[in-house]
Amino acid sequence: MAKAKSPRTNNLASKQVITMPEAGSIPQIRKAASAPTPIDLEGQIRTRAYELYQERGCAAGQENEDWLRAEHEVLARHSQQQRA
């Protein structure tokens, strides 16, 4: 024969009631879309330096000059976009 279950007691004094915080008390989380996207300046410089290399007829020996010119162009373009 199965044992009879004991009746549950409803002791409200021992139960905790958790309330929801008010709407204005929790700071809103901003979405990542509002954050500026990172710019790959090194990748842009590398691409422009390779374009300059190709414009010179793929002749070796001026890699540093190509890189410095590309760096100057990309950074100048980036600073103009920041001002706009």
C-alpha positions in Angstrom: 0.0 0.0 0.0 1.3 3.5 -0.8 2.0 5.9 1.9 -0.2 8.9 2.2 1.5 12.2 1.4 1.6 14.8 4.2 -0.3 17.9 3.4 1.8 21.0 2.4 1.7 23.9 4.7 1.3 27.3 3.2 3.7 29.4 5.3 3.7 32.8 3.6 6.0 34.3 6.1 8.9 32.1 5.0 8.5 32.9 1.3 10.5 35.7 -0.2 8.9 37.9 -2.8 11.1 39.3 -5.5 10.0 42.4 -7.2 11.0 43.7 -10.6 13.1 46.9 -10.6 11.5 50.1 -11.9 12.0 50.8 -15.6 14.3 53.8 -15.2 16.6 52.2 -12.6 18.4 49.8 -15.1 20.8 51.4 -17.6 20.0 50.6 -21.2 22.6 48.6 -23.1 23.6 50.2 -26.4 23.7 48.0 -29.5 27.1 47.3 -31.1 25.9 48.9 -34.3 26.3 52.4 -32.8 30.0 51.7 -32.2 32.4 52.8 -35.0 33.7 50.0 -37.2 37.4 49.5 -37.0 39.4 50.5 -40.1 42.1 48.3 -41.5 44.6 51.0 -42.3 47.5 48.6 -42.7 45.5 46.6 -45.2 44.7 49.7 -47.2 48.3 50.8 -47.1 49.5 47.4 -48.3 47.0 47.4 -51.1 47.9 50.9 -52.2 51.7 50.1 -52.0 51.1 47.1 -54.3 49.2 49.3 -56.7 52.1 51.7 -56.8 54.5 48.8 -57.4 52.4 47.6 -60.3 52.2 51.2 -61.7 56.0 51.2 -61.8 56.0 48.0 -63.9 56.7 45.6 -61.0 60.3 46.6 -60.8 62.0 45.7 -57.5 64.1 48.0 -55.4 61.6 50.8 -54.3 59.4 48.9 -51.9 60.1 51.4 -49.0 59.2 54.4 -51.2 56.0 52.7 -52.4 55.1 51.9 -48.8 55.8 55.4 -47.5 53.8 57.0 -50.4 50.9 54.6 -49.8 51.0 55.3 -46.1 50.9 59.1 -46.7 48.0 58.8 -49.2 45.9 56.5 -47.0 46.4 58.4 -43.8 45.6 61.7 -45.6 42.4 60.2 -47.0 41.5 58.8 -43.5 42.0 62.2 -41.8 39.9 64.0 -44.4 37.0 61.5 -43.8 37.3 62.0 -40.0 36.9 65.7 -40.4 33.8 65.4 -42.7 
